[in-house]
């Protein structure tokens, strides 16, 4: 997957949503994409998955080179579920063994159940099984843990890790940076449509001071730059925020002002 100088502008907008993005990952790698609200994460994912501009109009310049088959799991599974049973849902468009797809994500026992009666996490697994039944080389997921509790989020990521070990390329848009740090090999941080940081996840986190502020606002600053930390303090003060989390210096702790 090679992205070169990618710029995306929606109709009626003068300012591009994505601006001159350049990066690449190898087949079989797991990329985590994160950033503040409105940074362009979902737009990038939809572009990579081919939904933009095929189904969602936008002007794109630059080059997106993906020579493998893809599948996508959307943030809200209810947008994707429309069949009467889980097995029928997964079988829709399937090219491989449906039963195996159901078993691989742990929902075989629900095969005859109406998917709308399942929990949110179980619905996510139904959607993932539907993607696996099409046997894509690359799996895209948009904020898969947005409505899950921590245990369900961890279970989902353990499942994705298993698929990654089996050779699937995984690309997740995720606000929970602790999951990205734990599971992904590569990380991409977006800021106002631009690449703020990209590379091996551990090195990105080592180079950047990554701070999660309430409402999933993510601020990155060079950890060696006192000036950038001062800028962060001013931002927090302006927003009236009294607590925020530093996942590098103290993953379980809180800084207070």
Secondary structure, DSSP 4 states (H G I P E B T S, - for coil): -EEEEEEEE-TT-SS-SEEEEEEE--TT-EEEEEESTTSSHHHHHHHHHTHHHHTB--EEEEEEE--S-EEEE-S-GGGT--SSSHHHHHHTT--S-HHHHHHHTT-GGGTTS-GGGS-HHHHHHHHHHHHHTTT-SEEEEESTTTT--HHHHHHHHHHHHHHHHTT-EEEEE-S-HHHHHHH-SEEEEEETTEEEEEEEHHHHHHHEEEEEEGGGEEEEEETT-HHHHHHHHHHHHHHT--EEEETTT-TT--EE-
